[in-house]
Amino acid sequence: MGMKTLGRHLVVEMYGVQSALLHDLSLAKRVLRESIEACKATFMGEHYTVFAGGGISGIVVIAESHISIHTWPEHGYAAVDIFTCGDQVDPWSAYEVFIKHYSPSRVNVTEIKRGIVEA
């Protein structure tokens, strides 16, 4: 019997991002929505928080799991999670949207196979 993966989870660390971009709530909302379209996911809901220090946390729930961003403008850093399930959604397409808009000088990405089960 073979094995299959139920989901793919990209853990993305973006460094060297301009502080102004990481303070921008409207940009975060636009990027999350555009990333959903790019990976062909199904939007279910969203929530955003702006912290006193200027950082932003945002998450969109998709039928196929979730996409989120957490920013630290004072460090030029953003943490992004792109967790997708099923064969129809490509998390790497969503990743490209974040890179295009935030233009980090350095990125570290780890892809985790989620739910490895017998086929």
N, CA, C and O atoms as a Tinker XYZ file with bonds, in Angstrom:
   476  protein
     1  N      0.838000   -1.188000    0.000000    73     2
     2  CA     0.000000    0.000000    0.000000    64     1     3
     3  C      0.881000    1.248000    0.000000    63     2     4     5
     4  O      1.880000    1.298000    0.717000    81     3
     5  N      0.520000    2.254000   -0.795000    73     3     6
     6  CA     1.296000    3.482000   -0.879000    64     5     7
     7  C      0.917000    4.474000    0.196000    63     6     8     9
     8  O     -0.023000    4.270000    0.964000    81     7
     9  N      1.680000    5.560000    0.228000    73     7    10
    10  CA     1.419000    6.628000    1.186000    64     9    11
    11  C      1.028000    7.882000    0.418000    63    10    12    13
    12  O      1.469000    8.094000   -0.711000    81    11
    13  N      0.205000    8.700000    1.034000    73    11    14
    14  CA    -0.133000    9.983000    0.427000    64    13    15
    15  C     -0.104000   11.062000    1.495000    63    14    16    17
    16  O     -0.190000   10.775000    2.689000    81    15
    17  N      0.016000   12.288000    1.057000    73    15    18
    18  CA     0.064000   13.443000    1.946000    64    17    19
    19  C     -1.264000   14.181000    1.862000    63    18    20    21
    20  O     -1.754000   14.467000    0.770000    81    19
    21  N     -1.841000   14.486000    3.013000    73    19    22
    22  CA    -3.110000   15.217000    3.042000    64    21    23
    23  C     -2.914000   16.709000    2.815000    63    22    24    25
    24  O     -3.794000   17.379000    2.276000    81    23
    25  N     -1.755000   17.232000    3.227000    73    23    26
    26  CA    -1.535000   18.669000    3.086000    64    25    27
    27  C     -0.073000   19.023000    2.992000    63    26    28    29
    28  O      0.812000   18.220000    3.286000    81    27
    29  N      0.156000   20.262000    2.569000    73    27    30
    30  CA     1.510000   20.812000    2.495000    64    29    31
    31  C      1.506000   22.128000    3.256000    63    30    32    33
    32  O      0.605000   22.952000    3.096000    81    31
    33  N      2.525000   22.313000    4.088000    73    31    34
    34  CA     2.592000   23.484000    4.953000    64    33    35
    35  C      3.929000   24.173000    4.709000    63    34    36    37
    36  O      4.985000   23.614000    5.006000    81    35
    37  N      3.883000   25.383000    4.169000    73    35    38
    38  CA     5.091000   26.172000    3.987000    64    37    39
    39  C      5.257000   27.087000    5.189000    63    38    40    41
    40  O      4.367000   27.877000    5.506000    81    39
    41  N      6.391000   26.978000    5.851000    73    39    42
    42  CA     6.752000   27.869000    6.954000    64    41    43
    43  C      7.788000   28.825000    6.369000    63    42    44    45
    44  O      8.915000   28.435000    6.065000    81    43
    45  N      7.383000   30.079000    6.220000    73    43    46
    46  CA     8.179000   31.072000    5.488000    64    45    47
    47  C      8.677000   32.142000    6.455000    63    46    48    49
    48  O      7.902000   32.708000    7.225000    81    47
    49  N      9.972000   32.409000    6.404000    73    47    50
    50  CA    10.561000   33.488000    7.183000    64    49    51
    51  C     11.155000   34.494000    6.214000    63    50    52    53
    52  O     12.053000   34.173000    5.436000    81    51
    53  N     10.643000   35.715000    6.270000    73    51    54
    54  CA    11.116000   36.775000    5.378000    64    53    55
    55  C     11.903000   37.786000    6.199000    63    54    56    57
    56  O     11.399000   38.328000    7.183000    81    55
    57  N     13.141000   38.036000    5.787000    73    55    58
    58  CA    14.034000   38.973000    6.463000    64    57    59
    59  C     14.340000   40.142000    5.542000    63    58    60    61
    60  O     14.239000   40.027000    4.320000    81    59
    61  N     14.713000   41.270000    6.138000    73    59    62
    62  CA    15.115000   42.423000    5.347000    64    61    63
    63  C     13.972000   43.075000    4.597000    63    62    64    65
    64  O     14.160000   43.613000    3.506000    81    63
    65  N     12.774000   43.025000    5.191000    73    63    66
    66  CA    11.599000   43.660000    4.581000    64    65    67
    67  C     11.529000   45.103000    5.091000    63    66    68    69
    68  O     11.771000   45.359000    6.271000    81    67
    69  N     11.200000   46.039000    4.207000    73    67    70
    70  CA    11.056000   47.437000    4.612000    64    69    71
    71  C     10.012000   47.560000    5.721000    63    70    72    73
    72  O      8.908000   47.026000    5.613000    81    71
    73  N     10.372000   48.261000    6.772000    73    71    74
    74  CA     9.507000   48.423000    7.937000    64    73    75
    75  C      8.124000   48.951000    7.570000    63    74    76    77
    76  O      7.119000   48.482000    8.105000    81    75
    77  N      8.066000   49.919000    6.665000    73    75    78
    78  CA     6.775000   50.516000    6.282000    64    77    79
    79  C      5.822000   49.468000    5.719000    63    78    80    81
    80  O      4.616000   49.537000    5.956000    81    79
    81  N      6.345000   48.510000    4.985000    73    79    82
    82  CA     5.500000   47.452000    4.418000    64    81    83
    83  C      4.916000   46.578000    5.527000    63    82    84    85
    84  O      3.776000   46.123000    5.434000    81    83
    85  N      5.696000   46.351000    6.560000    73    83    86
    86  CA     5.269000   45.465000    7.642000    64    85    87
    87  C      4.297000   46.139000    8.602000    63    86    88    89
    88  O      3.676000   45.467000    9.427000    81    87
    89  N      4.159000   47.461000    8.504000    73    87    90
    90  CA     3.180000   48.238000    9.291000    64    89    91
    91  C      1.844000   48.362000    8.555000    63    90    92    93
    92  O      0.849000   48.760000    9.161000    81    91
    93  N      1.803000   48.036000    7.287000    73    91    94
    94  CA     0.691000   48.377000    6.399000    64    93    95
    95  C     -0.406000   47.304000    6.421000    63    94    96    97
    96  O     -0.287000   46.269000    5.767000    81    95
    97  N     -1.468000   47.567000    7.179000    73    95    98
    98  CA    -2.579000   46.619000    7.302000    64    97    99
    99  C     -3.269000   46.392000    5.965000    63    98   100   101
   100  O     -3.599000   45.254000    5.632000    81    99
   101  N     -3.493000   47.450000    5.191000    73    99   102
   102  CA    -4.189000   47.275000    3.913000    64   101   103
   103  C     -3.363000   46.404000    2.964000    63   102   104   105
   104  O     -3.923000   45.630000    2.188000    81   103
   105  N     -2.046000   46.528000    3.023000    73   103   106
   106  CA    -1.185000   45.667000    2.205000    64   105   107
   107  C     -1.318000   44.212000    2.647000    63   106   108   109
   108  O     -1.459000   43.322000    1.809000    81   107
   109  N     -1.275000   43.964000    3.947000    73   107   110
   110  CA    -1.403000   42.596000    4.455000    64   109   111
   111  C     -2.713000   41.965000    3.983000    63   110   112   113
   112  O     -2.727000   40.815000    3.545000    81   111
   113  N     -3.808000   42.715000    4.071000    73   111   114
   114  CA    -5.105000   42.201000    3.623000    64   113   115
   115  C     -5.082000   41.883000    2.128000    63   114   116   117
   116  O     -5.568000   40.838000    1.695000    81   115
   117  N     -4.508000   42.808000    1.344000    73   115   118
   118  CA    -4.441000   42.622000   -0.106000    64   117   119
   119  C     -3.591000   41.398000   -0.471000    63   118   120   121
   120  O     -3.966000   40.617000   -1.345000    81   119
   121  N     -2.456000   41.238000    0.197000    73   119   122
   122  CA    -1.556000   40.125000   -0.102000    64   121   123
   123  C     -2.199000   38.791000    0.271000    63   122   124   125
   124  O     -2.113000   37.826000   -0.488000    81   123
   125  N     -2.834000   38.735000    1.424000    73   123   126
   126  CA    -3.494000   37.488000    1.817000    64   125   127
   127  C     -4.597000   37.119000    0.830000    63   126   128   129
   128  O     -4.698000   35.963000    0.419000    81   127
   129  N     -5.416000   38.082000    0.449000    73   127   130
   130  CA    -6.485000   37.805000   -0.520000    64   129   131
   131  C     -5.921000   37.389000   -1.877000    63   130   132   133
   132  O     -6.418000   36.450000   -2.500000    81   131
   133  N     -4.887000   38.087000   -2.330000    73   131   134
   134  CA    -4.278000   37.760000   -3.623000    64   133   135
   135  C     -3.624000   36.380000   -3.583000    63   134   136   137
   136  O     -3.638000   35.653000   -4.576000    81   135
   137  N     -3.054000   36.026000   -2.438000    73   135   138
   138  CA    -2.413000   34.708000   -2.321000    64   137   139
   139  C     -3.448000   33.589000   -2.422000    63   138   140   141
   140  O     -3.162000   32.521000   -2.964000    81   139
   141  N     -4.651000   33.835000   -1.900000    73   139   142
   142  CA    -5.728000   32.846000   -2.014000    64   141   143
   143  C     -6.090000   32.629000   -3.484000    63   142   144   145
   144  O     -6.231000   31.496000   -3.942000    81   143
   145  N     -6.234000   33.726000   -4.205000    73   143   146
   146  CA    -6.558000   33.628000   -5.634000    64   145   147
   147  C     -5.458000   32.905000   -6.398000    63   146   148   149
   148  O     -5.735000   32.066000   -7.254000    81   147
   149  N     -4.205000   33.237000   -6.083000    73   147   150
   150  CA    -3.070000   32.665000   -6.807000    64   149   151
   151  C     -2.993000   31.146000   -6.640000    63   150   152   153
   152  O     -2.667000   30.429000   -7.586000    81   151
   153  N     -3.289000   30.664000   -5.447000    73   151   154
   154  CA    -3.176000   29.213000   -5.221000    64   153   155
   155  C     -4.491000   28.479000   -5.449000    63   154   156   157
   156  O     -4.573000   27.265000   -5.264000    81   155
   157  N     -5.522000   29.224000   -5.854000    73   155   158
   158  CA    -6.835000   28.666000   -6.178000    64   157   159
   159  C     -7.521000   28.010000   -4.969000    63   158   160   161
   160  O     -8.131000   26.946000   -5.075000    81   159
   161  N     -7.397000   28.684000   -3.822000    73   159   162
   162  CA    -8.044000   28.221000   -2.602000    64   161   163
   163  C     -9.422000   28.874000   -2.459000    63   162   164   165
   164  O     -9.779000   29.778000   -3.214000    81   163
   165  N    -10.178000   28.402000   -1.484000    73   163   166
   166  CA   -11.536000   28.871000   -1.247000    64   165   167
   167  C    -11.589000   29.682000    0.045000    63   166   168   169
   168  O    -11.391000   29.137000    1.131000    81   167
   169  N    -11.856000   30.983000   -0.070000    73   167   170
   170  CA   -11.919000   31.885000    1.083000    64   169   171
   171  C    -13.086000   31.533000    1.992000    63   170   172   173
   172  O    -14.201000   31.304000    1.524000    81   171
   173  N    -12.820000   31.490000    3.322000    73   171   174
   174  CA   -13.868000   31.194000    4.302000    64   173   175
   175  C    -14.039000   32.315000    5.340000    63   174   176   177
   176  O    -15.139000   32.516000    5.854000    81   175
   177  N    -12.959000   33.044000    5.647000    73   175   178
   178  CA   -13.045000   34.101000    6.654000    64   177   179
   179  C    -11.661000   34.661000    6.935000    63   178   180   181
   180  O    -10.649000   34.127000    6.482000    81   179
   181  N    -11.640000   35.778000    7.712000    73   179   182
   182  CA   -10.350000   36.411000    7.999000    64   181   183
   183  C    -10.412000   37.154000    9.316000    63   182   184   185
   184  O    -11.486000   37.520000    9.792000    81   183
   185  N     -9.231000   37.373000    9.903000    73   183   186
   186  CA    -9.122000   38.157000   11.129000    64   185   187
   187  C     -7.764000   38.844000   11.133000    63   186   188   189
   188  O     -6.755000   38.251000   10.749000    81   187
   189  N     -7.747000   40.113000   11.577000    73   187   190
   190  CA    -6.512000   40.893000   11.624000    64   189   191
   191  C     -6.397000   41.609000   12.966000    63   190   192   193
   192  O     -7.395000   42.012000   13.564000    81   191
   193  N     -5.159000   41.757000   13.421000    73   191   194
   194  CA    -4.863000   42.523000   14.628000    64   193   195
   195  C     -3.657000   43.397000   14.342000    63   194   196   197
   196  O     -2.674000   42.942000   13.757000    81   195
   197  N     -3.736000   44.669000   14.763000    73   195   198
   198  CA    -2.591000   45.579000   14.684000    64   197   199
   199  C     -2.147000   45.836000   16.114000    63   198   200   201
   200  O     -2.939000   46.252000   16.960000    81   199
   201  N     -0.870000   45.582000   16.371000    73   199   202
   202  CA    -0.335000   45.717000   17.723000    64   201   203
   203  C      0.185000   47.130000   17.965000    63   202   204   205
   204  O      0.518000   47.849000   17.024000    81   203
   205  N      0.249000   47.514000   19.224000    73   203   206
   206  CA     0.679000   48.863000   19.603000    64   205   207
   207  C      2.049000   49.213000   19.021000    63   206   208   209
   208  O      2.278000   50.363000   18.649000    81   207
   209  N      2.946000   48.260000   18.938000    73   207   210
   210  CA     4.270000   48.498000   18.381000    64   209   211
   211  C      4.304000   48.570000   16.868000    63   210   212   213
   212  O      5.347000   48.851000   16.278000    81   211
   213  N      3.155000   48.315000   16.232000    73   211   214
   214  CA     3.065000   48.421000   14.788000    64   213   215
   215  C      3.023000   47.112000   14.045000    63   214   216   217
   216  O      2.735000   47.094000   12.848000    81   215
   217  N      3.301000   46.010000   14.721000    73   215   218
   218  CA     3.239000   44.714000   14.055000    64   217   219
   219  C      1.813000   44.324000   13.724000    63   218   220   221
   220  O      0.862000   44.819000   14.329000    81   219
   221  N      1.676000   43.442000   12.769000    73   219   222
   222  CA     0.367000   42.985000   12.305000    64   221   223
   223  C      0.319000   41.465000   12.366000    63   222   224   225
   224  O      1.300000   40.792000   12.051000    81   223
   225  N     -0.823000   40.932000   12.771000    73   223   226
   226  CA    -1.111000   39.512000   12.604000    64   225   227
   227  C     -2.373000   39.416000   11.775000    63   226   228   229
   228  O     -3.363000   40.094000   12.047000    81   227
   229  N     -2.331000   38.570000   10.763000    73   227   230
   230  CA    -3.504000   38.373000    9.925000    64   229   231
   231  C     -3.604000   36.919000    9.516000    63   230   232   233
   232  O     -2.602000   36.264000    9.231000    81   231
   233  N     -4.833000   36.425000    9.491000    73   231   234
   234  CA    -5.048000   35.046000    9.064000    64   233   235
   235  C     -6.292000   34.979000    8.197000    63   234   236   237
   236  O     -7.313000   35.594000    8.502000    81   235
   237  N     -6.194000   34.234000    7.128000    73   235   238
   238  CA    -7.364000   33.910000    6.333000    64   237   239
   239  C     -7.578000   32.409000    6.448000    63   238   240   241
   240  O     -6.655000   31.610000    6.290000    81   239
   241  N     -8.803000   32.061000    6.724000    73   239   242
   242  CA    -9.183000   30.654000    6.749000    64   241   243
   243  C     -9.665000   30.318000    5.352000    63   242   244   245
   244  O    -10.500000   31.016000    4.777000    81   243
   245  N     -9.125000   29.239000    4.819000    73   243   246
   246  CA    -9.551000   28.750000    3.516000    64   245   247
   247  C    -10.133000   27.358000    3.724000    63   246   248   249
   248  O     -9.795000   26.685000    4.698000    81   247
   249  N    -10.982000   26.931000    2.839000    73   247   250
   250  CA   -11.566000   25.598000    2.965000    64   249   251
   251  C    -10.459000   24.550000    3.042000    63   250   252   253
   252  O    -10.633000   23.490000    3.643000    81   251
   253  N     -9.329000   24.859000    2.430000    73   251   254
   254  CA    -8.207000   23.924000    2.362000    64   253   255
   255  C     -7.228000   24.088000    3.526000    63   254   256   257
   256  O     -6.218000   23.384000    3.542000    81   255
   257  N     -7.455000   24.950000    4.475000    73   255   258
   258  CA    -6.720000   25.161000    5.724000    64   257   259
   259  C     -6.579000   26.644000    6.039000    63   258   260   261
   260  O     -7.582000   27.286000    6.353000    81   259
   261  N     -5.336000   27.239000    5.968000    73   259   262
   262  CA    -5.185000   28.658000    6.320000    64   261   263
   263  C     -3.898000   29.246000    5.741000    63   262   264   265
   264  O     -2.967000   28.529000    5.373000    81   263
   265  N     -3.883000   30.587000    5.676000    73   263   266
   266  CA    -2.692000   31.347000    5.311000    64   265   267
   267  C     -2.610000   32.495000    6.315000    63   266   268   269
   268  O     -3.601000   33.179000    6.569000    81   267
   269  N     -1.412000   32.701000    6.886000    73   267   270
   270  CA    -1.281000   33.754000    7.894000    64   269   271
   271  C      0.030000   34.510000    7.747000    63   270   272   273
   272  O      0.990000   34.025000    7.149000    81   271
   273  N      0.041000   35.722000    8.315000    73   271   274
   274  CA     1.257000   36.535000    8.384000    64   273   275
   275  C      1.334000   37.190000    9.761000    63   274   276   277
   276  O      0.323000   37.619000   10.317000    81   275
   277  N      2.544000   37.259000   10.296000    73   275   278
   278  CA     2.829000   37.949000   11.554000    64   277   279
   279  C      4.071000   38.803000   11.292000    63   278   280   281
   280  O      5.092000   38.285000   10.840000    81   279
   281  N      3.990000   40.108000   11.572000    73   279   282
   282  CA     5.106000   40.992000   11.228000    64   281   283
   283  C      5.751000   41.622000   12.458000    63   282   284   285
   284  O      5.095000   41.892000   13.464000    81   283
   285  N      7.046000   41.845000   12.344000    73   283   286
   286  CA     7.852000   42.548000   13.327000    64   285   287
   287  C      8.579000   43.661000   12.574000    63   286   288   289
   288  O      9.729000   43.479000   12.175000    81   287
   289  N      7.927000   44.815000   12.373000    73   287   290
   290  CA     8.538000   45.893000   11.595000    64   289   291
   291  C      9.886000   46.353000   12.148000    63   290   292   293
   292  O     10.780000   46.722000   11.386000    81   291
   293  N     10.030000   46.329000   13.460000    73   291   294
   294  CA    11.270000   46.789000   14.079000    64   293   295
   295  C     12.461000   45.884000   13.747000    63   294   296   297
   296  O     13.614000   46.273000   13.931000    81   295
   297  N     12.172000   44.678000   13.259000    73   295   298
   298  CA    13.233000   43.735000   12.878000    64   297   299
   299  C     13.257000   43.472000   11.372000    63   298   300   301
   300  O     14.097000   42.709000   10.895000    81   299
   301  N     12.351000   44.093000   10.618000    73   299   302
   302  CA    12.280000   43.845000    9.183000    64   301   303
   303  C     11.932000   42.407000    8.868000    63   302   304   305
   304  O     12.367000   41.864000    7.852000    81   303
   305  N     11.141000   41.782000    9.744000    73   303   306
   306  CA    10.877000   40.335000    9.685000    64   305   307
   307  C      9.378000   40.047000    9.609000    63   306   308   309
   308  O      8.565000   40.726000   10.235000    81   307
   309  N      9.040000   39.036000    8.838000    73   307   310
   310  CA     7.662000   38.542000    8.798000    64   309   311
   311  C      7.680000   37.020000    8.757000    63   310   312   313
   312  O      8.492000   36.410000    8.062000    81   311
   313  N      6.769000   36.424000    9.516000    73   311   314
   314  CA     6.567000   34.978000    9.522000    64   313   315
   315  C      5.262000   34.693000    8.788000    63   314   316   317
   316  O      4.222000   35.270000    9.104000    81   315
   317  N      5.326000   33.804000    7.812000    73   315   318
   318  CA     4.155000   33.465000    7.005000    64   317   319
   319  C      3.956000   31.953000    7.058000    63   318   320   321
   320  O      4.906000   31.184000    6.915000    81   319
   321  N      2.710000   31.541000    7.264000    73   319   322
   322  CA     2.344000   30.123000    7.171000    64   321   323
   323  C      1.370000   29.967000    6.012000    63   322   324   325
   324  O      0.400000   30.717000    5.896000    81   323
   325  N      1.635000   29.000000    5.169000    73   323   326
   326  CA     0.731000   28.682000    4.062000    64   325   327
   327  C      0.463000   27.187000    4.157000    63   326   328   329
   328  O      1.295000   26.372000    3.760000    81   327
   329  N     -0.696000   26.838000    4.683000    73   327   330
   330  CA    -1.055000   25.439000    4.898000    64   329   331
   331  C     -2.237000   25.118000    3.987000    63   330   332   333
   332  O     -3.323000   25.677000    4.138000    81   331
   333  N     -2.011000   24.217000    3.049000    73   331   334
   334  CA    -3.063000   23.851000    2.100000    64   333   335
   335  C     -3.234000   22.336000    2.073000    63   334   336   337
   336  O     -2.271000   21.582000    2.218000    81   335
   337  N     -4.455000   21.918000    1.888000    73   335   338
   338  CA    -4.774000   20.499000    1.773000    64   337   339
   339  C     -5.400000   20.240000    0.406000    63   338   340   341
   340  O     -5.964000   21.139000   -0.218000    81   339
   341  N     -5.289000   19.011000   -0.038000    73   339   342
   342  CA    -5.877000   18.626000   -1.315000    64   341   343
   343  C     -4.899000   18.815000   -2.461000    63   342   344   345
   344  O     -3.846000   19.436000   -2.313000    81   343
   345  N     -5.272000   18.267000   -3.601000    73   343   346
   346  CA    -4.408000   18.275000   -4.783000    64   345   347
   347  C     -4.610000   19.484000   -5.681000    63   346   348   349
   348  O     -3.814000   19.709000   -6.593000    81   347
   349  N     -5.663000   20.271000   -5.442000    73   347   350
   350  CA    -6.009000   21.366000   -6.353000    64   349   351
   351  C     -5.369000   22.694000   -5.981000    63   350   352   353
   352  O     -5.417000   23.644000   -6.763000    81   351
   353  N     -4.769000   22.773000   -4.792000    73   351   354
   354  CA    -4.240000   24.039000   -4.292000    64   353   355
   355  C     -2.708000   23.969000   -4.233000    63   354   356   357
   356  O     -2.149000   23.005000   -3.708000    81   355
   357  N     -2.037000   24.985000   -4.770000    73   355   358
   358  CA    -0.574000   25.019000   -4.813000    64   357   359
   359  C     -0.041000   26.087000   -3.857000    63   358   360   361
   360  O     -0.121000   27.276000   -4.167000    81   359
   361  N      0.506000   25.687000   -2.691000    73   359   362
   362  CA     0.980000   26.684000   -1.733000    64   361   363
   363  C      2.116000   27.544000   -2.276000    63   362   364   365
   364  O      2.288000   28.680000   -1.834000    81   363
   365  N      2.893000   27.027000   -3.225000    73   363   366
   366  CA     4.007000   27.799000   -3.774000    64   365   367
   367  C      3.521000   28.991000   -4.599000    63   366   368   369
   368  O      4.227000   29.995000   -4.699000    81   367
   369  N      2.345000   28.900000   -5.183000    73   367   370
   370  CA     1.770000   30.052000   -5.898000    64   369   371
   371  C      1.433000   31.165000   -4.919000    63   370   372   373
   372  O      1.626000   32.341000   -5.226000    81   371
   373  N      0.931000   30.804000   -3.745000    73   371   374
   374  CA     0.648000   31.793000   -2.707000    64   373   375
   375  C      1.954000   32.409000   -2.206000    63   374   376   377
   376  O      2.026000   33.617000   -1.980000    81   375
   377  N      2.965000   31.596000   -2.036000    73   375   378
   378  CA     4.289000   32.065000   -1.590000    64   377   379
   379  C      4.823000   33.161000   -2.506000    63   378   380   381
   380  O      5.347000   34.169000   -2.032000    81   379
   381  N      4.692000   32.967000   -3.804000    73   379   382
   382  CA     5.207000   33.944000   -4.773000    64   381   383
   383  C      4.549000   35.315000   -4.604000    63   382   384   385
   384  O      5.186000   36.338000   -4.853000    81   383
   385  N      3.295000   35.346000   -4.186000    73   383   386
   386  CA     2.589000   36.610000   -3.967000    64   385   387
   387  C      3.237000   37.372000   -2.804000    63   386   388   389
   388  O      3.439000   38.583000   -2.892000    81   387
   389  N      3.556000   36.675000   -1.733000    73   387   390
   390  CA     4.210000   37.325000   -0.589000    64   389   391
   391  C      5.570000   37.888000   -0.987000    63   390   392   393
   392  O      5.911000   39.011000   -0.615000    81   391
   393  N      6.341000   37.117000   -1.735000    73   391   394
   394  CA     7.677000   37.556000   -2.149000    64   393   395
   395  C      7.576000   38.792000   -3.050000    63   394   396   397
   396  O      8.361000   39.732000   -2.923000    81   395
   397  N      6.602000   38.773000   -3.956000    73   395   398
   398  CA     6.416000   39.903000   -4.882000    64   397   399
   399  C      6.114000   41.197000   -4.114000    63   398   400   401
   400  O      6.681000   42.242000   -4.433000    81   399
   401  N      5.254000   41.144000   -3.134000    73   399   402
   402  CA     4.815000   42.357000   -2.441000    64   401   403
   403  C      5.758000   42.822000   -1.333000    63   402   404   405
   404  O      5.885000   44.023000   -1.093000    81   403
   405  N      6.415000   41.888000   -0.661000    73   403   406
   406  CA     7.252000   42.268000    0.482000    64   405   407
   407  C      8.738000   42.373000    0.142000    63   406   408   409
   408  O      9.497000   42.960000    0.914000    81   407
   409  N      9.168000   41.827000   -0.976000    73   407   410
   410  CA    10.562000   41.942000   -1.455000    64   409   411
   411  C     11.610000   41.739000   -0.362000    63   410   412   413
   412  O     12.444000   42.617000   -0.139000    81   411
   413  N     11.579000   40.604000    0.315000    73   411   414
   414  CA    12.580000   40.385000    1.366000    64   413   415
   415  C     13.976000   40.243000    0.768000    63   414   416   417
   416  O     14.136000   39.815000   -0.375000    81   415
   417  N     14.992000   40.612000    1.567000    73   415   418
   418  CA    16.367000   40.430000    1.098000    64   417   419
   419  C     16.818000   38.988000    1.299000    63   418   420   421
   420  O     17.743000   38.518000    0.637000    81   419
   421  N     16.147000   38.285000    2.231000    73   419   422
   422  CA    16.490000   36.885000    2.491000    64   421   423
   423  C     15.223000   36.157000    2.922000    63   422   424   425
   424  O     14.383000   36.703000    3.638000    81   423
   425  N     15.106000   34.905000    2.466000    73   423   426
   426  CA    13.934000   34.093000    2.798000    64   425   427
   427  C     14.398000   32.699000    3.202000    63   426   428   429
   428  O     15.316000   32.138000    2.604000    81   427
   429  N     13.757000   32.159000    4.213000    73   427   430
   430  CA    13.963000   30.763000    4.586000    64   429   431
   431  C     12.601000   30.090000    4.521000    63   430   432   433
   432  O     11.653000   30.538000    5.166000    81   431
   433  N     12.498000   29.007000    3.740000    73   431   434
   434  CA    11.226000   28.301000    3.599000    64   433   435
   435  C     11.426000   26.829000    3.938000    63   434   436   437
   436  O     12.359000   26.187000    3.455000    81   435
   437  N     10.543000   26.314000    4.767000    73   435   438
   438  CA    10.515000   24.890000    5.071000    64   437   439
   439  C      9.159000   24.354000    4.634000    63   438   440   441
   440  O      8.122000   24.895000    5.018000    81   439
   441  N      9.164000   23.299000    3.836000    73   439   442
   442  CA     7.900000   22.661000    3.458000    64   441   443
   443  C      7.724000   21.400000    4.282000    63   442   444   445
   444  O      8.586000   20.521000    4.302000    81   443
   445  N      6.593000   21.329000    4.960000    73   443   446
   446  CA     6.273000   20.184000    5.801000    64   445   447
   447  C      5.135000   19.428000    5.147000    63   446   448   449
   448  O      4.110000   20.016000    4.803000    81   447
   449  N      5.310000   18.135000    4.976000    73   447   450
   450  CA     4.224000   17.286000    4.480000    64   449   451
   451  C      3.346000   16.968000    5.684000    63   450   452   453
   452  O      3.833000   16.427000    6.677000    81   451
   453  N      2.064000   17.296000    5.610000    73   451   454
   454  CA     1.138000   17.085000    6.721000    64   453   455
   455  C      0.230000   15.901000    6.418000    63   454   456   457
   456  O     -0.205000   15.714000    5.281000    81   455
   457  N     -0.049000   15.114000    7.432000    73   455   458
   458  CA    -0.997000   14.009000    7.291000    64   457   459
   459  C     -0.551000   12.942000    6.324000    63   458   460   461
   460  O     -1.249000   12.649000    5.353000    81   459
   461  N      0.611000   12.355000    6.578000    73   459   462
   462  CA     1.068000   11.256000    5.720000    64   461   463
   463  C      0.311000   10.008000    6.145000    63   462   464   465
   464  O      0.471000    9.516000    7.262000    81   463
   465  N     -0.518000    9.506000    5.233000    73   463   466
   466  CA    -1.401000    8.372000    5.532000    64   465   467
   467  C     -1.301000    7.324000    4.425000    63   466   468   469
   468  O     -0.781000    7.585000    3.340000    81   467
   469  N     -1.810000    6.146000    4.729000    73   467   470
   470  CA    -1.831000    5.090000    3.718000    64   469   471
   471  C     -2.843000    5.452000    2.644000    63   470   472   473
   472  O     -3.947000    5.917000    2.926000    81   471
   473  N     -2.429000    5.224000    1.397000    73   471   474
   474  CA    -3.321000    5.542000    0.270000    64   473   475
   475  C     -4.330000    4.434000    0.066000    63   474   476
   476  O     -5.165000    4.518000   -0.835000    81   475
